[in-house]
Amino acid sequence: KGIVIKTSSFTKDFLKELLESIKTTYPIHIVDDDNGFELKGIEVGKDIFDEFVFLSDTCVIHDNSFFDEMFATDGGIEFSPNFLSFLGKYDSTVLKEIGVPEIKSKRHGVQLEFEWTTKYKKADKNLKKFHTMLPSDTFIFEKIW
């Protein structure tokens, strides 16, 4: 069980705020890569942890009990409809079964954000939804479980 954070030289300025917001004993692994986009972090995470929460360096954690809640639940968890921005908890057994594709461009990454996450959702029989609606969607935060 652990936390994987994807960063790059383009977004690294956000990383400090995220790391300062995380107060947990779960191990954190940072993937710093300019070419692999989000799926590079997921690819690395599947080889390190049996299950992990994937975050972008632009996230901020407001309630650290979030991690305990995620790891108390079996299977993957999509944080938003269709794993928007690939954010979620992943089961490495499922990832090894379906594979993690290499993103060739940002456009390809956006395409995989819908195609590959749909494949993951079909393969993870324990998948749950933890939709924290983003302010851009509702202007409020709400937890749907």
C-alpha positions in Angstrom: 0.0 0.0 0.0 1.4 3.3 -0.9 1.0 6.7 -2.7 2.4 7.4 -6.1 2.7 11.0 -7.3 3.5 11.9 -10.9 5.5 15.1 -11.4 7.6 16.6 -14.2 9.9 19.6 -14.7 6.8 21.4 -16.1 4.7 20.9 -13.0 7.2 20.4 -10.2 6.4 23.8 -8.6 3.1 22.3 -7.4 4.8 19.3 -5.7 5.8 21.1 -2.5 2.3 22.1 -1.6 1.0 18.6 -2.2 3.8 17.0 -0.1 3.2 19.5 2.7 -0.5 18.5 2.7 0.1 14.8 3.1 0.3 13.6 6.7 0.3 9.9 6.6 2.6 6.9 7.3 1.9 5.3 3.9 5.0 5.3 1.8 5.1 7.9 -1.0 6.9 7.3 -4.3 7.4 10.3 -6.6 7.8 9.6 -10.4 9.6 12.5 -12.0 9.4 12.1 -15.8 8.8 14.6 -18.6 7.8 12.0 -21.2 5.6 9.4 -19.6 2.6 11.6 -18.6 0.3 10.1 -15.9 0.5 6.5 -17.0 4.2 6.5 -16.3 3.4 7.0 -12.7 0.8 4.2 -12.8 3.3 1.9 -14.5 5.9 2.5 -11.8 3.3 2.2 -9.0 2.2 -1.3 -10.1 5.7 -2.6 -9.8 6.2 -1.1 -6.3 2.9 -1.5 -4.5 0.2 -4.1 -4.4 -2.3 -1.2 -4.4 -1.8 2.5 -4.5 -3.4 5.9 -4.6 -2.3 7.8 -7.7 -2.1 11.6 -7.4 -0.9 14.3 -9.7 1.5 16.8 -8.2 -1.3 19.5 -8.7 -3.5 17.8 -6.0 -3.8 19.0 -2.4 -5.0 16.8 0.4 -7.4 18.5 2.9 -8.3 15.4 5.0 -5.6 12.8 5.5 -8.1 10.2 6.7 -8.8 9.9 3.0 -5.9 7.5 2.7 -7.1 5.2 5.5 -10.5 5.1 3.9 -9.0 4.3 0.5 -6.8 1.4 1.8 -9.6 0.0 4.0 -11.5 -0.8 0.8 -10.7 -3.7 -1.5 -10.2 -3.0 -5.2 -9.6 0.1 -7.3 -11.5 3.3 -6.6 -12.2 5.9 -9.2 -12.1 9.4 -7.7 -14.2 11.0 -10.5 -16.2 9.6 -13.3 -14.0 7.6 -15.6 -10.8 8.2 -13.5 -10.6 11.8 -14.7 -6.8 12.7 -15.0 -6.2 9.0 -14.0 -6.7 9.9 -10.4 -7.7 7.0 -8.2 -6.7 3.9 -6.3 -5.4 1.1 -8.4 -5.1 -2.6 -7.8 -1.7 -3.8 -9.2 -3.0 -7.3 -9.9 -5.5 -5.8 -12.3 -2.9 -3.5 -13.8 -0.6 -6.5 -14.4 -3.4 -8.3 -16.0 -4.5 -5.6 -18.5 -1.1 -3.8 -18.9 -0.3 -0.1 -18.8 0.2 1.4 -22.2 2.9 3.9 -23.0 1.6 7.4 -23.8 3.1 8.7 -27.0 1.8 12.3 -26.9 -0.5 14.5 -24.8 -3.3 13.8 -27.3 -2.8 10.1 -27.0 -2.9 10.5 -23.2 -6.3 12.2 -23.3 -7.5 9.4 -25.6 -6.3 6.7 -23.1 -7.9 8.6 -20.2 -11.2 7.3 -21.6 -10.2 4.1 -23.4 -7.7 2.6 -21.0 -9.6 3.6 -17.9 -12.7 2.0 -19.3 -10.7 -1.2 -19.8 -9.5 -1.0 -16.2 -13.0 -0.5 -14.9 -14.2 -3.6 -16.7 -11.3 -5.7 -15.4 -11.5 -4.6 -11.7 -14.4 -6.6 -10.3 -14.1 -4.8 -6.9 -14.1 -1.3 -8.4 -15.8 1.3 -6.3 -16.6 4.9 -6.9 -15.5 7.7 -4.6 -16.6 10.7 -6.6 -15.4 13.9 -5.0 -16.9 16.3 -7.5 -14.5 19.0 -8.5 -15.3 22.7 -8.1 -15.3 23.1 -11.8 -18.2 20.6 -12.0 -20.4 21.8 -9.1 -18.6 24.6 -7.2 -19.0 22.5 -4.0 -17.2 19.4 -2.7 -19.4 16.4 -2.1 -18.6 12.9 -1.3 -20.5 10.2 -3.1 -19.9 6.6 -1.9 
